[in-house]
Amino acid sequence: FVVSARKYRPKGFEEVVGQQHITTTLQNAIDNNQLAQALLFCGPRGVGKTTCARILARMINDFDESSEGNSLNIFELDAASNNSVDDIRNLIDQVRYPPQYGKYKVYIIDEVHMLSNAAFNAFLKTLEEPPPYAIFILATTEKHKVIPTILSRCQIFDFNRIQISDIADHLKFIAEKENIKAEESALHLISQKADGALRDALSIFDLIVTFSSDRNVTYQSTIDNLHILDYEYYFRVVDHLLDEDIANSLLIFDEILKQGFDGHNFIIGLAEHIRNLMVCKDNATVALLEVPEVAKEKYTEQANKSSLSFLLSALNIISHCDLNYKASKNQRLHVELTLMKLSNLKAAISLASLSQDEGLKKKVM
């Protein structure tokens, strides 16, 4: 068994997901013979930095996946475990010899921010003026830890977090290739959980496939395995809040706690849900709603039942609960009190608008 992150690792720039600004620039640099001698790839984990470095190394040497020269011309160094001056000196010694096979020797240094200051300084001269056949590709998740003298010698490429829709589309493509039935809502949930990292999404996807005996990736199996609170709970809670039904709001919260979910996670999820309802209030902002198509109709329907003043006030109350949650001695009561406030919110808004109207009448009189 080979994990999906390795099995479906891109072999060309056209297969790289969500980094078109990087791949287009690199492709043009190769086509126009304007590739810099030192490149720095930086960005979050699992977005394709090392993958792009390997593709670039093969392309400039006209290698394919099975070329024997790969091992002779492409050197990968893990700076996390080879971060001393001696390791860099050994690297500099290797750079002196021209390639035996192909045009370039490519040095991919992963997690370059882990190099010591002394190692960085030993590397400076070689990085600035390497032999014409040597190209350095440095990769890091923490650009701010790389010293400015190194940054000034590199062409810097900033990788983005991958969009949820792009990750979901890629997972759908892999599911089809592997003959796995996958629900769109499940793939979307996995994409959200991955937080912009495609590698994380593929790892979660493999986990869910292994969890389901019939190789079906369903929404229910995904929330069970990842221990995520189903968004249906939030729809039910908000319905009760709009009906000013304190009792049922508290009973749903109790049900959530009995399932082993944390009260803080519930509050954070409720804030996200209210935010999504606010986004649905205006057609211009609906594009900001990062939920599956199936759920969009439900959000729009509930948003139509909620006033903007209710949603804004609710978001404010929930934010206060979130900020004070950890400092509270009785955290359950803290969340329950928030739900009670939210249940009385419609009445408070009506009372405030009534008082305002009476005030205006008195002024007119």
C-alpha positions as CSV (number, residue, x, y, z in Angstrom):
1,F,0.0,0.0,0.0
2,V,1.3,3.4,-1.0
3,V,-0.4,6.4,0.7
4,S,-2.2,8.8,-1.7
5,A,0.1,11.7,-0.9
6,R,3.0,9.7,-2.4
7,K,1.0,7.8,-5.1
8,Y,-0.5,11.0,-6.5
9,R,2.5,13.3,-6.0
10,P,2.5,15.5,-9.1
11,K,5.0,14.6,-11.8
12,G,4.7,17.9,-13.8
13,F,3.7,21.5,-13.2
14,E,0.3,21.0,-14.8
15,E,-0.6,18.5,-12.0
16,V,0.3,20.9,-9.1
17,V,-2.9,22.0,-7.3
18,G,-3.6,25.6,-6.4
19,Q,-0.1,27.1,-7.1
20,Q,-0.6,28.4,-10.7
21,H,1.3,31.7,-9.9
22,I,4.4,29.7,-9.0
23,T,4.3,27.0,-11.7
24,T,3.6,29.6,-14.5
25,T,6.6,31.7,-13.4
26,L,8.9,28.7,-13.1
27,Q,7.8,27.3,-16.5
28,N,8.4,30.7,-18.1
29,A,11.9,30.9,-16.4
30,I,12.8,27.5,-17.9
31,D,11.4,28.4,-21.4
32,N,13.3,31.7,-21.5
33,N,16.5,30.4,-19.9
34,Q,16.2,32.9,-17.0
35,L,16.3,30.7,-14.0
36,A,18.0,32.2,-10.9
37,Q,20.9,30.3,-9.3
38,A,19.1,30.3,-5.9
39,L,15.4,29.9,-5.3
40,L,13.6,30.0,-1.9
41,F,10.2,28.3,-1.7
42,C,8.3,29.3,1.4
43,G,4.7,28.6,2.6
44,P,2.7,26.4,4.9
45,R,3.2,22.6,5.2
46,G,1.8,20.3,2.5
47,V,1.3,22.9,-0.3
48,G,3.8,21.5,-2.8
49,K,7.2,23.2,-2.1
50,T,9.3,20.1,-2.2
51,T,7.2,18.7,-5.1
52,C,7.8,21.8,-7.2
53,A,11.5,21.7,-6.4
54,R,11.8,18.1,-7.6
55,I,9.7,18.8,-10.8
56,L,11.9,21.8,-11.5
57,A,15.1,19.8,-11.0
58,R,13.9,17.1,-13.4
59,M,12.7,19.6,-16.0
60,I,15.9,21.6,-16.3
61,N,17.8,18.4,-16.8
62,D,15.2,16.8,-19.2
63,F,14.9,13.9,-16.8
64,D,11.8,11.7,-16.4
65,E,10.8,9.8,-13.3
66,S,12.9,6.8,-14.1
67,S,16.1,8.6,-15.3
68,E,19.2,7.1,-13.7
69,G,20.8,10.6,-13.5
70,N,18.3,11.7,-10.9
71,S,20.4,10.3,-8.1
72,L,23.6,11.7,-9.5
73,N,22.3,15.3,-10.3
74,I,19.6,15.9,-7.8
75,F,20.7,16.1,-4.1
76,E,18.2,16.5,-1.3
77,L,19.4,17.6,2.1
78,D,17.3,17.7,5.2
79,A,18.5,20.8,7.1
80,A,16.6,19.7,10.2
81,S,19.1,16.9,10.8
82,N,22.1,18.3,8.8
83,N,22.3,21.8,10.2
84,S,26.0,22.2,11.2
85,V,28.9,24.0,9.5
86,D,30.5,20.7,8.6
87,D,27.3,19.6,6.7
88,I,27.4,22.8,4.7
89,R,31.2,22.4,4.0
90,N,30.6,18.9,2.7
91,L,27.9,20.4,0.4
92,I,30.2,23.1,-0.8
93,D,32.9,20.5,-1.6
94,Q,30.4,18.6,-3.7
95,V,29.4,21.7,-5.7
96,R,33.0,22.0,-7.0
97,Y,32.6,19.0,-9.3
98,P,30.6,19.4,-12.5
99,P,27.7,17.1,-13.3
100,Q,28.5,13.7,-14.8
101,Y,25.1,13.4,-16.4
102,G,22.7,16.1,-17.6
103,K,23.2,19.9,-17.5
104,Y,22.8,21.0,-13.9
105,K,23.4,19.8,-10.4
106,V,20.4,20.7,-8.3
107,Y,20.6,21.0,-4.5
108,I,17.2,20.9,-2.7
109,I,17.6,21.9,0.9
110,D,14.4,21.3,2.9
111,E,13.6,23.1,6.2
112,V,16.4,25.5,5.5
113,H,15.4,27.7,8.5
114,M,16.8,24.9,10.8
115,L,20.4,25.7,9.7
116,S,22.5,27.3,12.4
117,N,23.8,30.9,12.0
118,A,27.3,29.6,11.4
119,A,26.1,27.2,8.7
120,F,24.1,30.1,7.1
121,N,27.2,32.3,7.0
122,A,29.4,29.4,5.6
123,F,26.8,29.0,2.8
124,L,26.6,32.7,1.8
125,K,29.5,32.9,-0.8
126,T,28.5,29.7,-2.6
127,L,24.9,30.7,-2.7
128,E,25.7,34.1,-4.2
129,E,28.2,32.9,-6.8
130,P,27.8,29.2,-7.5
131,P,29.3,27.5,-10.6
132,P,27.1,27.9,-13.7
133,Y,26.0,24.3,-13.5
134,A,24.7,24.5,-9.8
135,I,21.2,25.5,-8.8
136,F,20.1,25.7,-5.2
137,I,16.4,25.3,-4.2
138,L,15.7,26.1,-0.5
139,A,12.4,25.2,1.1
140,T,11.0,26.5,4.4
141,T,7.8,26.8,6.3
142,E,9.2,29.7,8.4
143,K,10.7,32.4,6.1
144,H,11.1,34.8,9.0
145,K,13.8,32.5,10.6
146,V,16.0,32.7,7.5
147,I,18.7,35.4,7.9
148,P,18.3,38.5,5.6
149,T,21.7,37.9,3.9
150,I,20.4,34.5,2.6
151,L,17.0,36.0,1.6
152,S,18.7,38.8,-0.4
153,R,20.6,36.2,-2.5
154,C,17.5,34.1,-3.4
155,Q,14.5,34.6,-5.7
156,I,11.6,34.2,-3.3
157,F,8.4,32.2,-4.2
158,D,5.5,32.4,-1.7
159,F,3.2,29.4,-1.8
160,N,-0.4,29.9,-0.9
161,R,-2.6,27.8,1.3
162,I,-4.7,25.7,-1.1
163,Q,-8.4,26.7,-1.5
164,I,-11.0,24.3,0.0
165,S,-12.7,24.0,-3.5
166,D,-9.3,23.0,-5.1
167,I,-8.6,20.4,-2.5
168,A,-12.2,18.9,-2.8
169,D,-11.9,18.7,-6.6
170,H,-8.5,16.9,-6.3
171,L,-9.9,14.4,-3.7
172,K,-12.9,13.8,-6.1
173,F,-10.4,13.1,-8.9
174,I,-8.5,10.6,-6.7
175,A,-11.7,8.9,-5.5
176,E,-12.7,8.4,-9.2
177,K,-9.3,6.9,-10.0
178,E,-9.4,4.6,-7.1
179,N,-13.1,3.6,-7.7
180,I,-14.2,5.0,-4.3
181,K,-17.7,6.3,-3.8
182,A,-17.4,9.7,-2.1
183,E,-20.1,12.1,-1.0
184,E,-19.3,15.7,-2.0
185,S,-20.1,17.0,1.6
186,A,-17.6,14.4,3.0
187,L,-14.8,15.6,0.7
188,H,-15.6,19.2,1.5
189,L,-15.4,18.5,5.2
190,I,-12.0,16.8,4.8
191,S,-10.8,19.8,2.8
192,Q,-11.9,22.2,5.6
193,K,-10.2,20.0,8.2
194,A,-6.9,20.0,6.2
195,D,-6.6,23.8,6.7
196,G,-5.1,24.5,3.2
197,A,-2.6,21.6,3.2
198,L,-3.2,19.1,0.4
199,R,-1.0,16.4,2.1
200,D,-3.0,16.6,5.3
201,A,-6.2,16.3,3.2
202,L,-4.9,13.1,1.4
203,S,-3.8,11.6,4.8
204,I,-7.3,12.2,6.2
205,F,-8.9,10.8,3.0
206,D,-6.8,7.6,3.3
207,L,-7.9,7.3,7.0
208,I,-11.6,7.6,6.1
209,V,-11.3,5.1,3.3
210,T,-9.6,2.6,5.7
211,F,-12.3,3.3,8.3
212,S,-15.2,2.4,5.9
213,S,-15.3,-1.4,5.1
214,D,-17.1,-0.9,1.8
215,R,-14.7,1.9,0.5
216,N,-17.5,4.5,0.7
217,V,-16.6,7.9,2.0
218,T,-19.8,9.2,3.5
219,Y,-20.4,12.4,5.4
220,Q,-21.5,10.4,8.5
221,S,-18.4,8.2,8.5
222,T,-16.2,11.3,8.1
223,I,-17.7,13.2,11.1
224,D,-17.6,10.0,13.2
225,N,-14.0,9.3,12.5
226,L,-12.7,12.9,12.7
227,H,-15.0,13.6,15.8
228,I,-16.4,16.7,14.1
229,L,-19.7,18.2,15.2
230,D,-22.4,17.9,12.5
231,Y,-23.5,21.3,11.2
232,E,-27.2,20.0,11.5
233,Y,-26.8,20.7,15.3
234,Y,-26.1,24.4,14.6
235,F,-29.2,24.7,12.3
236,R,-31.3,23.2,15.1
237,V,-29.9,25.5,17.8
238,V,-30.4,28.6,15.7
239,D,-34.0,27.6,14.9
240,H,-34.7,27.3,18.6
241,L,-32.9,30.7,19.3
242,L,-35.1,32.3,16.7
243,D,-38.2,30.8,18.3
244,E,-36.9,32.0,21.7
245,D,-36.9,28.4,23.0
246,I,-34.4,28.3,25.8
247,A,-35.3,24.8,27.0
248,N,-34.6,23.0,23.6
249,S,-31.4,25.1,23.1
250,L,-30.0,23.9,26.4
251,L,-31.1,20.3,25.7
252,I,-29.2,20.2,22.4
253,F,-26.1,21.6,24.1
254,D,-26.4,18.8,26.7
255,E,-26.7,16.2,23.9
256,I,-23.5,17.6,22.3
257,L,-21.6,17.4,25.6
258,K,-22.8,13.8,26.2
259,Q,-21.3,12.9,22.8
260,G,-17.9,14.0,24.2
261,F,-17.6,17.4,22.4
262,D,-16.0,20.3,24.1
263,G,-18.1,23.4,24.9
264,H,-15.5,25.7,23.5
265,N,-15.6,23.9,20.1
266,F,-19.4,24.2,20.1
267,I,-19.1,28.0,20.7
268,I,-16.5,28.4,18.0
269,G,-18.6,26.3,15.5
270,L,-21.7,28.4,16.4
271,A,-19.8,31.6,15.7
272,E,-18.8,30.2,12.3
273,H,-22.4,29.2,11.6
274,I,-23.7,32.7,12.4
275,R,-21.0,34.2,10.2
276,N,-22.1,32.0,7.4
277,L,-25.7,33.2,7.8
278,M,-24.5,36.8,7.7
279,V,-22.6,36.1,4.5
280,C,-25.9,34.7,3.0
281,K,-27.7,38.0,3.6
282,D,-26.1,39.7,0.6
283,N,-25.8,38.2,-2.9
284,A,-22.4,39.9,-3.3
285,T,-20.9,38.0,-0.3
286,V,-22.4,34.5,-1.0
287,A,-19.1,33.6,-2.7
288,L,-17.4,33.8,0.7
289,L,-19.5,30.8,1.9
290,E,-17.2,27.8,2.0
291,V,-19.7,25.0,2.3
292,P,-20.9,22.3,-0.1
293,E,-23.7,23.1,-2.5
294,V,-26.1,20.9,-0.6
295,A,-25.7,23.0,2.5
296,K,-26.0,26.4,0.7
297,E,-29.8,26.2,0.4
298,K,-30.2,25.5,4.1
299,Y,-28.0,28.4,5.0
300,T,-29.9,30.7,2.6
301,E,-33.2,29.5,4.0
302,Q,-32.2,30.1,7.7
303,A,-30.6,33.5,6.8
304,N,-33.9,34.7,5.4
305,K,-35.6,33.9,8.7
306,S,-32.9,35.9,10.7
307,S,-32.6,39.7,10.8
308,L,-29.2,41.3,10.4
309,S,-29.5,42.9,13.8
310,F,-30.1,39.5,15.4
311,L,-27.1,38.0,13.7
312,L,-24.7,40.9,14.5
313,S,-25.8,40.9,18.2
314,A,-25.5,37.1,18.4
315,L,-22.0,37.2,16.9
316,N,-21.0,39.8,19.5
317,I,-22.4,37.8,22.4
318,I,-20.7,34.5,21.1
319,S,-17.4,36.3,20.7
320,H,-17.5,37.5,24.3
321,C,-18.2,33.9,25.4
322,D,-15.3,32.6,23.3
323,L,-12.9,35.2,24.8
324,N,-13.9,34.5,28.4
325,Y,-14.4,30.7,28.1
326,K,-11.0,29.6,29.4
327,A,-11.1,32.0,32.4
328,S,-14.5,30.8,33.5
329,K,-14.7,28.5,36.6
330,N,-17.9,26.9,35.4
331,Q,-17.5,26.6,31.7
332,R,-20.8,24.7,31.1
333,L,-22.8,27.4,32.8
334,H,-20.9,30.1,30.9
335,V,-22.0,28.5,27.5
336,E,-25.6,28.0,28.9
337,L,-25.8,31.6,29.9
338,T,-24.8,32.6,26.4
339,L,-27.5,30.5,24.9
340,M,-30.1,32.1,27.3
341,K,-29.0,35.5,26.2
342,L,-29.3,34.5,22.6
343,S,-32.8,33.1,23.2
344,N,-33.9,36.5,24.5
345,L,-32.1,38.5,21.8
346,K,-35.2,38.9,19.5
347,A,-37.2,40.3,22.4
348,A,-34.4,42.7,23.4
349,I,-34.1,43.9,19.8
350,S,-37.9,44.4,19.5
351,L,-37.9,46.3,22.9
352,A,-35.0,48.5,21.8
353,S,-36.7,49.4,18.4
354,L,-40.0,50.1,20.3
355,S,-38.3,52.5,22.7
356,Q,-36.6,54.2,19.8
357,D,-40.0,54.7,18.0
358,E,-41.5,56.1,21.2
359,G,-38.6,58.5,21.6
360,L,-39.1,59.7,18.0
361,K,-42.8,60.2,18.6
362,K,-42.1,62.4,21.7
363,K,-39.7,64.5,19.7
364,V,-42.2,65.0,16.9
365,M,-44.9,66.0,19.5
